[in-house]
């Protein structure tokens, strides 16, 4: 069932010299919220999809998006494909589970109305919602993201699971006060589902770098991640969700580093 498109709460305005792109795979639950917050700012809207079987395409096309089918290439290259389809001077890259806050939307519009000569991108703090609460401390906040940038000066770089926008040397950026809203984990189960994917990506990166398993690191890193997030970065101020995030982040670190041990044993036992 396709989610109905609500009437925009924002007044009609002139479109900005902006391409908005989103990469998708079965994002019917998220996509409408994402596009509703930003689509009418942009001159063009691009959705690059890797095989959705739900109502994602119908939602995208109801906003006037140009739709492209692209088998999955990994996060970095999938976004570079989407970037290659953009034609406007500025690009806004959003994940389907993200949403512009009204304040961030206003800052982006003001920034693009008179772009500073020394700024080629705009970084914003990303705020995540988890267990019914906006998380404002710990390892999850402020989670700075470069989401708006000059098309001709940007490419997506980084390793599996850790893509980022890389600007040309000498490029400058500004920071916003307004926040990007993030709905990545609607439940504890969704966090656990993504844990395996992230640990797979981490293992692939470690193997490519020629890293070997280390007992001290496997034991110390989880403890450090909990202490840093819960104590040094004030995760305890987010109540039980803050404690859960700190514990889960520590466990994730333990799992990721244990995967390298498992790989080494498998290589030893099954040459």
Secondary structure, 3 states (H helix, E strand, C coil): CCCCCCCCCCCCCCCEEEEEEEEECCCHHHHHHHHHHHHHHEEEEEEEECCCCCCHHHHHHHCCCEEEECCCCCHHHHHHHHHHHCCCCEEEECCCCEEECHHHHHHHHHHHHCCCCCCCEEEEEEEEEECCEECCCHHHCCCEEEEEEEHHHEEEEEECCEEEEEECCCCCEEEEEEEEEECCCCCHHHHHHHHHHHHHHHHHHHHHCCCCCCHHHHHHHHHHHHHHHHHHCCHHHHHHHHHHHHHHHHHHHHHHHHHHHHHHHHHHHCC
